[in-house]
Amino acid sequence: MKKMLFTWCVATAVAVCFLSTGFAAEKPAKGDKKPDFEAIFKKLDKDSSGDLTLAEFKGKREEEKAKKSFDRLDKDNNGKLTLKEFTTRPMRKKGDK
């Protein structure tokens, strides 16, 4: 239960961070409170490579916090986030299986 609550809090914090900095491509439709993670991903992917580097993911956020979030999302530990990794929830900690 604690793990689910933590995951929900982190996912919500990431969404709020992106939405508050203008990363959302469009506002969610009325009644649909879920952020459009695919649109956020595409906006962050500055070089349109189909994956995010830490620099693209970081944006204007603090380096250490961005790195922690990035590492949790980077499930295959290759230093890039795919759309699937970016949109898959729950986020896991390093070492979790």
C-alpha positions in Angstrom: 0.0 0.0 0.0 2.8 2.4 0.9 4.5 1.6 -2.4 1.3 2.4 -4.4 0.8 5.6 -2.5 4.4 6.7 -3.1 4.2 5.8 -6.8 0.9 7.8 -7.1 2.5 10.8 -5.4 5.6 10.7 -7.6 3.5 10.4 -10.8 1.3 13.2 -9.7 4.3 15.4 -8.8 5.9 14.8 -12.2 2.6 15.6 -14.0 2.1 18.8 -11.9 5.7 19.9 -12.5 5.3 19.4 -16.3 1.9 21.1 -16.4 3.0 24.0 -14.3 6.0 24.7 -16.5 4.0 24.7 -19.7 5.0 21.3 -21.0 1.5 20.0 -21.7 0.6 20.2 -25.3 -3.1 20.6 -24.5 -5.3 20.7 -21.5 -7.1 17.6 -20.6 -10.7 17.5 -21.7 -13.3 18.5 -19.1 -13.9 15.5 -16.8 -10.6 13.9 -17.9 -8.1 14.7 -15.1 -5.2 12.5 -16.4 -2.4 14.5 -18.0 -1.5 13.6 -21.6 1.9 11.9 -21.0 2.4 11.2 -24.7 2.1 14.9 -25.5 4.4 15.8 -22.7 7.0 13.3 -24.0 6.8 14.6 -27.5 7.3 18.2 -26.3 10.3 17.2 -24.2 11.9 15.2 -27.1 13.6 18.3 -28.6 15.5 16.3 -31.3 12.5 14.1 -32.2 14.6 11.0 -31.7 11.8 9.0 -30.1 13.5 8.9 -26.7 14.6 11.3 -24.0 18.0 12.0 -22.7 18.6 13.2 -19.2 19.2 16.7 -20.6 15.9 16.7 -22.4 14.1 15.3 -19.4 15.6 17.7 -17.0 14.5 20.9 -18.6 14.6 23.6 -15.9 14.3 21.2 -13.0 17.0 20.7 -10.4 19.7 18.3 -11.6 19.6 15.9 -8.6 15.8 15.6 -8.6 15.6 15.2 -12.3 18.3 12.5 -12.2 16.4 10.5 -9.5 13.1 10.6 -11.5 15.0 9.8 -14.8 16.7 6.8 -13.2 13.4 5.4 -11.8 11.8 5.6 -15.2 14.8 4.2 -17.2 13.9 0.6 -16.7 16.5 -0.8 -19.0 19.2 1.5 -17.7 20.4 2.6 -21.1 20.4 6.3 -20.4 17.4 7.0 -22.5 13.7 7.0 -21.9 11.3 5.6 -24.5 7.7 6.6 -24.7 6.8 3.3 -23.1 9.1 3.8 -20.1 7.9 7.4 -19.7 4.2 6.5 -19.7 4.4 3.2 -17.8 3.3 3.4 -14.2 4.2 2.6 -11.5 7.7 4.0 -11.4 10.1 1.6 -9.8 13.2 2.2 -7.7 16.6 0.9 -8.9 16.9 -2.7 -7.8 13.2 -3.4 -7.8 12.1 -6.2 -10.1 
